[in-house]
């Protein structure tokens, strides 16, 4: 057994101090954990930021290239637009030249050839066609292309295509071949092709229907 | 949060019960004794002990010499000054003991002990009556006095009254010592009374709790006799004339030596003065003659106490004597008392840790050890 002669006020104060110490310790531990967790998060954020900066600096040249490419594409588009505008002003009218040639060729054969249908189609290239890389071509083809198409300073053609289609009749097969030769000699439509011939009897007379097609580029 | 803390306290007490007791501090006029015990199963082991002398003791001018070191502080000065003179020593000793908690007691009659006969009534009523009675007697306010009491289980067949033991102390004194201890780094958990501490010390040393033991604390200022049974103090007496200081003064006066030298003569381990004087009653030297006469008066007081105890506590007649306190350093005193009283007498003893070195008189720390063991009783 024991007795306790400590005053109750002192005992209460001692208990209060003990509780304060325990609470302080508890809060101290919590604060420490909070600081540690916070440090961990801050460290993670800092690491992420460092990695972001490193990655950003590594892809910076690529971004610059992309920007430059976009600039060049813009410049190219602007130049093409200018070329198109210039072509409208500068380029010769092939249709007129071809009609001149055609009348000469037909007239030289004394009415043995008769043209019934003549059609010229002009096709302008799209942006995709312009950006598409050219397929490698054989040397002969290159030569013919060089000779037949206009080339812009950066090595590309303007892409404007002239497609000609013609139907007619002839009383002699020889006259058709002469007309094709005459047209091929001219550089208006470098690629002239006799697509078809067909013999028919009209009013007990045999005639030949023919179809020509030609393609030209600028 | 409070319930959570209580839950943690429960876990701590259940699973992490400390084996070390608090620091027991016995504050006396002559010295301050400190001890810490450890409980190993049912065994007690003394782990650490230390004694702090008061730095500016009172020296009896009749026995002062140039190299006088022996002395004490008068009770009034100790009460008013508290532990402030020994504060630095206590602070430096803090590291010697485990934990901050301590239990203390004030010896040499600073805590006043009295026995009062009260009419049969409840515990709270008895306590109130005791408090008012003591306050009236000391002529002080009830709030200025700290009083505790316990039933001595003695019977008064004629008056049908119950006998209560009371201990009282001024509140200001208790606060002063508790605060001084706190400032020194100790957290005072209890301020016990000497008879209770002696009863606990007896239980620590005597395994058979059913035995009635007359425990004697041979202190410097007074000898305290307490009859203990089943860990309860049934009777207590403080006899100032049997304090060691009285012995030493007598020896110093007779032989013209200082009190320190008288203490050296009394405690010297080579002699066995008391036993020889007791056996033959033919004293070979004046010191033994002196001790013989003191032993005679001691025996008379003991006989009176035993006789009184046999009257009031018939079922608790002492069957053995247990000696503790600094007086147990007198060689052969236990055997001498045993022969004179006719009861077996032993010096208080428990196991001692290997950490304690030197030839320590551990019985001097019995009360401090009992205070240290309060840690386990408080749980």
HADDOCK unambig.tbl for C-alpha pairs under 7 A between the chains (distance, minus, plus):
assign (segid A and resid 1 and name CA) (segid B and resid 196 and name CA) 6.28 0.50 0.50
assign (segid A and resid 1 and name CA) (segid B and resid 231 and name CA) 6.87 0.50 0.50
assign (segid A and resid 1 and name CA) (segid B and resid 232 and name CA) 6.54 0.50 0.50
assign (segid A and resid 2 and name CA) (segid B and resid 192 and name CA) 6.18 0.50 0.50
assign (segid A and resid 2 and name CA) (segid B and resid 196 and name CA) 5.41 0.50 0.50
assign (segid A and resid 3 and name CA) (segid B and resid 148 and name CA) 6.61 0.50 0.50
assign (segid A and resid 3 and name CA) (segid B and resid 192 and name CA) 5.24 0.50 0.50
assign (segid A and resid 3 and name CA) (segid B and resid 193 and name CA) 6.47 0.50 0.50
assign (segid A and resid 4 and name CA) (segid B and resid 190 and name CA) 5.20 0.50 0.50
assign (segid A and resid 4 and name CA) (segid B and resid 191 and name CA) 4.98 0.50 0.50
assign (segid A and resid 4 and name CA) (segid B and resid 192 and name CA) 5.23 0.50 0.50
assign (segid A and resid 5 and name CA) (segid B and resid 146 and name CA) 6.03 0.50 0.50
assign (segid A and resid 5 and name CA) (segid B and resid 147 and name CA) 6.93 0.50 0.50
assign (segid A and resid 5 and name CA) (segid B and resid 191 and name CA) 5.06 0.50 0.50
assign (segid A and resid 5 and name CA) (segid B and resid 192 and name CA) 6.36 0.50 0.50
assign (segid A and resid 6 and name CA) (segid B and resid 174 and name CA) 6.20 0.50 0.50
assign (segid A and resid 6 and name CA) (segid B and resid 190 and name CA) 6.29 0.50 0.50
assign (segid A and resid 6 and name CA) (segid B and resid 191 and name CA) 5.59 0.50 0.50
assign (segid A and resid 7 and name CA) (segid B and resid 171 and name CA) 6.61 0.50 0.50
assign (segid A and resid 7 and name CA) (segid B and resid 175 and name CA) 6.93 0.50 0.50
